[in-house]
Amino acid sequence: MSAKPQRLRQTGKRQKILVAGAGMSGLVAALELEHVGHDVTIIEARDRVGGRVHTQRGSDGTPIAEAGAGRIPRSHHWTLDYIGRMGLALHPLYPPKLTNLAFINGQRCSLDSGAELAQAVALPENERALGYPGIVKTYLLDNVDRLLAAGVIDTPAWPPEQLADLDRLSAPDYLAERGLSQAAIKLLTLGAFPTAISPLMLSRVLAHYDRDGLSIIEDGNDSLPKAIAARLRGDILLGTPVLAVSQFSDRVEVTVVREGRTTTMTADALICTIPYSVLPTVTFEPLLSPARRQILAEMRYVKVAKVAFRMRSRFWEADHLSGFAQLDTGAEIWSPQWPSNGHRGVLQLYQQGDRVTEMDALSEPDRMRWAIEKIEEVFPGAERHVEECVSYSWQLDPWARGAYGIPYPGDLFKWKGRLAGHEGRIHFAGEHTSEYPAWIEGAVRSGHSAASEVNETGS
Ligand SMILES: Cc1cc2nc3c(=O)[nH]c(=O)nc-3n(C[C@H](O)[C@H](O)[C@H](O)COP(=O)(O)OP(=O)(O)OC[C@H]3O[C@@H](n4cnc5c(N)ncnc54)[C@H](O)[C@@H]3O)c2cc1C
């Protein structure tokens, strides 16, 4: 796999193509197909482009927070390539030289100090001797080294059979099986950590994760989908959900609701980027393959809710704090610094896991109260500085039904080679079909790959 997206080959055959979904995968697919002369129309259920790249803006139009994709790692070359092509500027996510916090057992300590972290929990003697860096090296980085040595990332050999032992259990269960104490496991799984993923998936993420190399797009991450959408010649039909898809030997028909009326659109091919959490609401004629229907039934989406407060000042900086914290409750606090913030700041609660269900049951004002109380525990006095608040819950969104699809232990091998691909004239894309699930990088790569498939197969 190339380190950068390549332009598609001109085939000389102009096709009429529908793309379901104006998220990053659909937009990239449309951009690449138009570039080689195809006639593309995007059909989008929401009244905006970007899907799960969604910047929430304040009353003055400037970003308060990212409801969806919040960070772009410097190793995500395909995402960075499209950002560069659109002429967008990046800004570091973490302010330099300020302390990031951990909040464990009700106590604040520095996330950047292995000694403080090790003292925050009751580690047994042998783990105390190893220290936090030693625990990370022995129990996490060892598998990252094995994975990198196998040289399989971004190759058809992913997931690697020789590392199948790392995909049997969830990461916490695996660490416990290796004898790590629950106290140490708590340290290694702080924050919005998807506890269900296997050590193999975790190692893959860690292999290209570098906290100092994380960025945001200067005027909000939604600048990227908006910029791509602005480059497209074909229509983007907003507020137009897909209800049904029928395919025939010579065409595909897509039934949509447009301006309150049901209509059918015809094309040579459909690129379907609808998340697998939502796809079961679409009727297919003939039915999708048994293998794909099984994946649709099995794929689980992580629950995420975020509540962000714009603050009149970054009062935490007086204590040399960055505003970022990882909690032991499946939550993180983020404090993205857009240039437009000026002297103002943001504290955003990013909650994952079971507590999200509790948040979702609350009214909007109660959810905000719930969130500010959690933030107050880590940054006392926060409430006094609140100027504006926005919140988002991905599982309550009918066009997402969850934040992202992640493989549970065993899924990687069970689904190998069956997530993307095409069934006749229907080509599947989206982060959930990619080897980078839960990242823009996965969406972008999958959109490009589906575009290439349509271009090459001629249907
Ligand atoms: C909380 C959260 C945090 C994240 N953090 C990061 C991060 O830090 N960094 C990162 O790189 N990525 C992150 N991601 C992942 C990233 O946002 C996604 O991987 C990516 O945006 C998915 O793009 P997509 O095109 O595959 O799907 P989507 O963006 O979901 O696009 C699919 C589109 O299909 C539309 N649709 C759905 N149903 C229908 C229908 N029936 N008819 C027509 N249209 C329909 C939807 O409205 C949507 O616009 C995060 C995501 C979430 C939710």
The ligand as a Gaussian input file, in Angstrom:
#p B3LYP/6-31G(d) Opt

LIG

0 1
 C      -16.557000      10.327000      18.955000
 C      -15.638000      10.061000      17.803000
 C      -14.288000      10.305000      17.928000
 C      -13.438000      10.080000      16.842000
 N      -12.121000      10.412000      16.959000
 C      -11.338000      10.362000      15.869000
 C      -10.042000      10.940000      15.897000
 O       -9.606000      11.492000      16.917000
 N       -9.297000      10.895000      14.757000
 C       -9.758000      10.318000      13.607000
 O       -9.034000      10.313000      12.616000
 N      -10.991000       9.764000      13.560000
 C      -11.787000       9.789000      14.654000
 N      -13.054000       9.311000      14.605000
 C      -13.458000       8.486000      13.453000
 C      -13.818000       9.277000      12.214000
 O      -14.675000      10.327000      12.546000
 C      -14.522000       8.315000      11.260000
 O      -13.705000       7.166000      11.068000
 C      -14.804000       8.907000       9.896000
 O      -15.229000      10.230000       9.974000
 C      -15.874000       8.027000       9.234000
 O      -16.115000       8.458000       7.916000
 P      -17.075000       7.576000       7.024000
 O      -17.217000       8.267000       5.742000
 O      -16.626000       6.174000       7.043000
 O      -18.467000       7.558000       7.830000
 P      -19.429000       8.758000       8.176000
 O      -18.667000       9.964000       8.487000
 O      -20.369000       8.249000       9.209000
 O      -20.198000       8.992000       6.801000
 C      -21.297000       8.202000       6.400000
 C      -22.384000       9.141000       5.933000
 O      -23.516000       8.360000       5.570000
 C      -24.676000       9.071000       5.924000
 N      -25.801000       8.141000       6.009000
 C      -26.086000       7.248000       6.986000
 N      -27.198000       6.566000       6.676000
 C      -27.622000       7.031000       5.479000
 C      -28.712000       6.715000       4.638000
 N      -29.605000       5.762000       4.958000
 N      -28.859000       7.400000       3.489000
 C      -27.960000       8.364000       3.120000
 N      -26.903000       8.710000       3.889000
 C      -26.739000       8.035000       5.054000
 C      -24.323000       9.706000       7.256000
 O      -25.172000      10.799000       7.542000
 C      -22.874000      10.100000       7.021000
 O      -22.762000      11.425000       6.574000
 C      -13.942000       9.550000      15.637000
 C      -15.311000       9.306000      15.512000
 C      -16.161000       9.572000      16.576000
 C      -17.625000       9.351000      16.410000

